[in-house]
Amino acid sequence: LPSQELFKQRQKLLTSADAVERDRFQEWLSRQETFGLEHDDEPLNPEIKQRIGFASAKKVMREIMLSDTANRLPEVLQSLRTELARCRKEKQILEEKQRFNDPAEVKSVVMELLFYVESRVKAYLDGDIEASIKFPEKLQTLEQEIDEEDQSDWACRELNHYTEAEDRWRDQIAQLKGLPKEVQANSRFLGGKQVQRAIEFFKVVMIDSLPDPYELKSLVANATGYLGGGLVRENWEKAMVQITKVCVKEVTHPGINYLIKHVGTILRRLFTLALADVKEGEEMSATFKLLPRPVENYLLSEFDQMLWKLLQRVAEKTHCSLEPMYSTVDPHLPTFGEACGEEDLAEPLYRKDSRGHYELAKPKQADTQNSRGKSSLMNGWTRLTGSVAKAFLRERSIYASVSTKSFLQDKRSSLITEMEIEKILNRSFQYIVALMEFNLVNLKFQLNHYLVMGFKEEMSLSFSKKV
């Protein structure tokens, strides 16, 4: 039917529904009355009456209920006991949480929490095997550390004006054919051992990133200038200073930034781990677990700010201490021996192997003799008294002041030649190698002092007091 017609038909059915139901009910009553007239209303059989009566139904229902109660009673009692224990625990938790309504109580709990966290972080750095057993999933390989630093929000955060060049260092790491075995890259470390490995890895990458001054060959002549200081003479020394500065500055500063962020990521992670650690197995763990989440987030935020400011200070001090190392050239640098004399300055001391890494071109007799001299000197220290040692050091100082060294040849053409450029580059490379070796030792001392020891002091003094 059409929808309009269908609607009308339904309206009629609804209107007549009551009348239809009344007619059908009256029909049933009529039939019931007829049935009563045709069949005499005899009483029910007493046995049947007893079975279908209210008394028997009540009896059966009681039996069923009692049986069901007896079967369910142990389960109900156990459920009640469980519920009672849960309510008591919830009550205890609510009473503990009520303590945090008092600011003085919150401060007291937070200070106690920070004491435990500080102890944990220092234990991780100093060496703690219990943490490695307790949190085996937190141990990391070197590759995991590198990935975590690369994915952290600090990777792109500006530490200083060298931040833009950090990606060159990350690219250098990506180009490595496998991580170096000597730093135990595949071992899973936690805490201080991670920091130590990060520094050793920095040294390996720094050596692998050793700049090649020979790439500047076409520009060396421009560095000698003309009439410097009023003297008409090719200034090889100035060229060597500039070559050293360009090569060392280009690779070292971005690497320092990366290392500081690498170690910073490790320290940041240790604080989060310590917060989780103190909530398990400690006398105050139950209370620490009830610490409001906003308070914990505040502690994490304050720690991040403290650590970042520390990293900025470390970067500033380390970069500043490194700049003097390449702004001047010192032929008396301890690691820069007289590997060759004037007569063989053009002979390369180092060469590239098949992998593009540098190695000694040929062994030097002078190096062997020098190492023997140092060995005998070190052996002699055990037999020196204070006065003898002082006299010995004075003699060494006098000898260093009056001794002569061959650095760059004195005979030079009026207009620098290709062969003379080779001599400058060769000597520059020798000096850069020696300087890098010296800088790595120096940087390790500075990072140990400013970063690792500085972090411990900052945790003990500034951070807890500020919070």
Secondary structure, 3 states (H helix, E strand, C coil): CCHHHHHHHHHHHHHHHHHHHHHHHHHHHHHHHHHHHHCCCCCCCHHHHHHHCHHHHHHHHHHHHHHHHHHHHHHHHHHHHHHHHHHHHHHHHHHHHHHCCCHHHHHHHHHHHHHHHHHHHHHHHHCCHHHHHHCHHHCECHHHHHHHHHHCCCCCCCCCCCHHHHHHHHHHHHCCCCCCHHHCCCCCECCHHHHHHHHHHHHHHHHHCCCCHHHHHHHHHHHHCCCHHHCCCCCHHHHHHHHHHHHHHHHHHHHHHHHHHHHHHHHHHHHHHHHHHCCCCCCCHHHHHCCCHHHHHHHHHHHHHHHHHHHHHHHHHHHHHHHHHHHCCCCCCCCCCCCCCHHHCCCCCEEECCCCCEEECCCCHHHHHHHHHHHHHHHHHCCCCHHHHHHHHHHHHHHHHHCCCCCCCCCCCCCCCHHHHHHHHHHHHHHHHHHHHHHHHHHHHHHHHHHHHHHHHHHHHHHHHHC
